[in-house]
């Protein structure tokens, strides 16, 4: 199964949180939901870090290209 996009991961995380907060949540599924949430959070963290690094590099490149006054 391919890794979800950032948006897909956030949507799935929101769904898992709703399930875990439901008083009728099956306790036997709680650890499964928690494991999956951890995986999704790591995917999101990696995407955010990669995007942040890319934006910083692009901004640094723009600054280098601008002539000094």
Secondary structure, 3 states (H helix, E strand, C coil): CCCCCHHHHHHHHHHHHHHHHCCCCCHHHHHHHHHHHHHHHHHHHHHHHHHHHHHHHHHHHHHHHCCCC
